[in-house]
Amino acid sequence: MTAAPTGAMTTMSRMVIGALRLKLAVFGATSLKDKRRAVKSLKDRLTGRFNVSVAEVGSLDHRQQAEVAVVVVGNDQRFVESCLDTIVDYVRQDPVASLVDYESELF
């Protein structure tokens, strides 16, 4: 951690980080290319709709499985929790990728 420059504000705002790990099944994928296309589409939609960071983090070589991490940062814990819950509901309704399991964490 670095020291604040002279004359700078010494109080810091509260920062809440919410992380979500989604385990997905992509039953319609007949190849890794199909799966990656479906996952990229979901990642792009999540990023655009919710202004979050998204990355594929697991099951990279499995044709019909995917693990995706979603991270949101805010200054209000209730907002971050609500955003993560909304994302889970959104993914549940996805026509291509089926939500198998998820876990969330706040930092």
Secondary structure, DSSP 4 states (H G I P E B T S, - for coil): -PPPPTTS-------EEEEEEEEEE-TT-SSHHHHHHHHHHHHHHHHHHH--EEEEEE-TT-TTEEEEEEEEEES-HHHHHHHHHHHHHHHHT-SSSEEEEEEEEE-
